[in-house]
Amino acid sequence: MTVSEERQCWLRAELDRLEAEWQACEGNHVMARISAFQNSCHVFIGNHRELKRFLAYKVEPSVAAAMWEVTHRERIDHARWEALRLFHNYVASALSLVA
């Protein structure tokens, strides 16, 4: 083995050792928890925004009037199911923040 090859082997071993040390350190674990919390917050805020936008749209006078037409009762069912789906996503994301 040449000096260059020995140096490469030593560098690989040193890099592996430093990687293992980083993986085991408390700072790495804290960073992972912060990242998971940030992801949950992003999902929660997005779900909240989507639910608010949907509900605001459904209460607009022209949309609400069309939704409540007797000849199109399926519109009310669709709005109810969509609101329930969005609310479920919102609550699930909120629970992930406290878990």
WOPEJO-V517992 format. One record per residue. RES is the residue in one letter. SS is DSSP state (H for helix, E for strand, L for the rest). PHI is phi in whole degrees, 0 to 359 (999 if undefined). PSI is psi in whole degrees, 0 to 359 (none if undefined). Layout:
res:RES ss:SS phi:PHI psi:PSI
res:RES ss:SS phi:PHI psi:PSI
This chain:
res:M ss:L phi:999 psi:134
res:T ss:L phi:279 psi:168
res:V ss:H phi:299 psi:320
res:S ss:H phi:296 psi:318
res:E ss:H phi:293 psi:320
res:E ss:H phi:297 psi:319
res:R ss:H phi:297 psi:317
res:Q ss:H phi:297 psi:318
res:C ss:H phi:297 psi:316
res:W ss:H phi:297 psi:317
res:L ss:H phi:297 psi:319
res:R ss:H phi:298 psi:316
res:A ss:H phi:296 psi:319
res:E ss:H phi:295 psi:318
res:L ss:H phi:298 psi:317
res:D ss:H phi:298 psi:319
res:R ss:H phi:296 psi:316
res:L ss:H phi:294 psi:322
res:E ss:H phi:297 psi:316
res:A ss:H phi:297 psi:320
res:E ss:H phi:297 psi:317
res:W ss:H phi:296 psi:317
res:Q ss:H phi:298 psi:327
res:A ss:H phi:275 psi:345
res:C ss:L phi:283 psi:152
res:E ss:H phi:298 psi:324
res:G ss:H phi:301 psi:321
res:N ss:H phi:296 psi:319
res:H ss:H phi:293 psi:320
res:V ss:H phi:297 psi:315
res:M ss:H phi:299 psi:320
res:A ss:H phi:295 psi:319
res:R ss:H phi:292 psi:320
res:I ss:H phi:297 psi:316
res:S ss:H phi:298 psi:316
res:A ss:H phi:297 psi:319
res:F ss:H phi:295 psi:318
res:Q ss:H phi:299 psi:317
res:N ss:H phi:298 psi:316
res:S ss:H phi:297 psi:318
res:C ss:H phi:299 psi:317
res:H ss:H phi:300 psi:315
res:V ss:H phi:295 psi:315
res:F ss:H phi:301 psi:312
res:I ss:H phi:296 psi:318
res:G ss:H phi:297 psi:317
res:N ss:H phi:295 psi:320
res:H ss:H phi:297 psi:315
res:R ss:H phi:297 psi:317
res:E ss:H phi:295 psi:319
res:L ss:H phi:296 psi:314
res:K ss:H phi:298 psi:318
res:R ss:H phi:297 psi:316
res:F ss:H phi:297 psi:313
res:L ss:H phi:293 psi:321
res:A ss:H phi:297 psi:321
res:Y ss:H phi:294 psi:317
res:K ss:H phi:291 psi:339
res:V ss:L phi:266 psi:358
res:E ss:L phi:299 psi:136
res:P ss:H phi:308 psi:314
res:S ss:H phi:292 psi:323
res:V ss:H phi:287 psi:316
res:A ss:H phi:297 psi:318
res:A ss:H phi:297 psi:316
res:A ss:H phi:293 psi:325
res:M ss:H phi:293 psi:326
res:W ss:L phi:268 psi:7
res:E ss:L phi:298 psi:134
res:V ss:H phi:298 psi:327
res:T ss:H phi:284 psi:351
res:H ss:H phi:229 psi:58
res:R ss:H phi:296 psi:338
res:E ss:H phi:296 psi:337
res:R ss:H phi:295 psi:320
res:I ss:H phi:294 psi:317
res:D ss:H phi:298 psi:316
res:H ss:H phi:298 psi:316
res:A ss:H phi:297 psi:320
res:R ss:H phi:295 psi:314
res:W ss:H phi:294 psi:321
res:E ss:H phi:293 psi:318
res:A ss:H phi:297 psi:320
res:L ss:H phi:295 psi:318
res:R ss:H phi:298 psi:313
res:L ss:H phi:295 psi:320
res:F ss:H phi:295 psi:319
res:H ss:H phi:300 psi:314
res:N ss:H phi:300 psi:319
res:Y ss:H phi:297 psi:312
res:V ss:H phi:294 psi:317
res:A ss:H phi:299 psi:320
res:S ss:H phi:290 psi:326
res:A ss:H phi:295 psi:319
res:L ss:H phi:294 psi:328
res:S ss:H phi:293 psi:337
res:L ss:H phi:288 psi:329
res:V ss:H phi:263 psi:353
res:A ss:L phi:281 psi:none
